[in-house]
Amino acid sequence: EMVDSSTGKGGKGKVKEENIKLPQPKTSGKMSLEEAIVKRHSVRRFSKKELSLDEISQLLWAAYGQRDVDTVTGASKTVPSAGALYPMEIYLVSPKGVFHYFPSSHSLKELSDKDLRSSLSGAALWQEAIARAAVDFVITCVYDRICFKYGDRGIRYAHIEAGHIAQNIHLEAVSLGLGSVPIGAFSDTAVQKALFLPKDNIPLYIIPVGYPE
């Protein structure tokens, strides 16, 4: 088992094998896109209120969920991707554990049953927002999935895609009455070790989300 890089505590805990099916996401809401854009700002202080499974479902769907397949491009997710290759993997860090998001089935697979928000914060220069937020979204990239076609240019395309995903999370958070903050300062390898991520899943972005304090 891997050892937590920041606390020295080892083990994932008792991990469930079956996937957790998420509630069906809504495709319409009470807030306009324009209002969400106006209201979006960085929130770094969060209350202790946890997110519901419906809220988590909505945020993950906005980030990288499935939608109706575009018959022209073959694209099927909520964000565009160069060549419709979709090289990203999305992880959720919550009080209940660490989870890997599967867009095709809109479900989560548990990687750890431990609350590793503090460990993730330690991998990110101890930024308090990560430890205090109800959940943290971690966007990672498997570069081989896009660079096999585009070479080094694929790195740029992947980073553009990460921006699309992040903006969807930020705006969806606002529409749900939540706050979020973009975080890019962290040690890639420390994040991987803290969350038990595969070595080819390179962390690009951490987004804490929760109810503003």
N, C-alpha and C positions, 0 to 999 in steps of 0.2 A: 504494500500500500504506500501511496505517496505521503509525504510529510508536509504539513502546512508551513509555508515559507515564513510566515510572520509570527506564529505563535508556537511553532514547534510541535503542535499536537498532530498526531497521525491519524489516518483512517477516514474513510468516507462515511462510516456508520453503516447501518443496515439499509441497503438500497433496494427499493421495490423494482421488480422486473417488468411488470406490466405498465404500459403507457397510460397516462392520465388524459382522458378525452376532455377537451375544453368546451365550454358553452358556445353555441352558435353566435358569431359576431353580428352586430347590427351594421347595416349599410346606410343608415341615415340617423342624424342626431338633431339635438335641439339648438346647436350653435352653428352659425355659418362659418365657412372657411375664413372669410375676411375678419370676423370677430376673433377667431382663434389666432390669426396672425398678429392682430393688434395686441392681444392679451398675453402672448407668449413672452416670457422673460425668464432669466435664470433664477431658480429657487434652490437655495442651499440649506435651508433650515426646514425640517419636516416634523410634523406631529407623530405620535406613536401609533396612529390609526393604521390598521392594515388594509390592504386592497382586497376587494372581493374577487372571486374567481371570474366573474363576469368582466370586471375591469381589467384583470390580467389578460383575459382572452381577447378583449378589444384592442389592447395595446400591442399584443403579439401579432394579431391579424393585421393591424395597421403597419407594423414594422416589416413583415415579410410573408404575410398570409396569401392564401390562394384566392383568386377571383375567377370570373369567367375567362376561359382561354381565348386569347386573340387569335383568330383563325389566319390572320395575315402574318404576324410575327412569331406566333407560338408562345408569346409571353403570357404568363399566367399568375404572376404575383402582383402585389400592390405597389411595387417599385419597378422601374425599368432596369435592365441589366444588359451590358454589352453582349451581343450575340445570344441573348436569352440564356446565358450560361449559369447565372445565379451561383456564384462561388461562396456565398456567405453562410455562416452558421450563427444562430442566435441562442444565447443562454440567459436564463432567468435566475437571479440570486435573491432568495427571499428568506424570511425567518424559518420557513419549513424545509429549506435545503437549496440545492443547486439543480437546475433542470435544463434539459436540451429541448429546444422547440423543433417540432416536425411540421412544416407547413402543409404538406400533402394530406395529412390526417388531422390537422389542427389539434395536435396533442403534445404532451410533455413527457419526457423520459427522465426519471430521477437519477442524478449522478451522485448525489450525497444527501443525507437526511439531516445534515448539520447546518446551523445558521453560520454561514461563512462571510457575511457582510463585513465584519471587522477584519477578517483575513484579507478580503479583497481591498479594503481601505488601506491596509498595510502595504499591499503591492502597488498602491497608487499614492505614495508619499503621505499616507495617513490622512487623506482628505476626508473630513468629517461627514460630508454629505453622503458619501457611499455607505458609511456605517449607520447613519440615521434614517436614510430613506426606507420606505416600506419595501421596495424592491429595487434591484439594479439590473439593467439590461446590458449585456456584454455582446458586442458585435465582433465577430471574428471572420477571418477570410482564409480559405484554402486556395492559395494562389495558383496551384497547378491546374485548377479547374478552368481558369481563364487565361493563364499565360501560355498554355499549350497551343492556343490559337493566336494570341496577340503578342506573344513574347513579352518584353519588358513593358510595352505599352499597356498590357493587361493590368499592371500594378496601378497605373493611373485610373483605369476604368473601375477597378475594384474600390479605390478610395472615393471616386465619385459616387459609386453605388452605396457605400457606407453613409455618405452624406444624405442620400435620398431616404435611407432607412431611418436615420437619426431624426431628420425633420418630420417624418411621419409620426414617430414616437412623441416628439415634443408637441406637435399640434394636436394629436389625439389626447395627450395628457391634459392639455388646456381644455379641450372639449368635454372632458370628463370631470372638470373641476379640480384637477391635480396640478402639481408643479413638477418641474424637471430641470436638470442642469447637464450640459455637455462636458464630458471630462476626457482629456486626451493625455494627461500626464500620468504615466504608470510604467512599470517594468513589464514588458511583454512576458518574459519567462516566469516572473513572480506571479502574474495573473494566471498563467497556465497551471502552475504548480498549486496555487491556492484553490483553484476550482476543478482540478483533475481533468484538464482539457487535453485532447490529443495534440501532439507536437506540431502537426500541420495546420492546426487552427490558430492563426496568428491574431491576437487581440488588436483591434483598431480603435475601439470606442467604448466607453462606459457611460451609461446614462442612468443616474439615480432618479427614481420617480416616487412620489408620495403626496400626501396631503400637506399643504403648506402649514407651517407652525403659526 
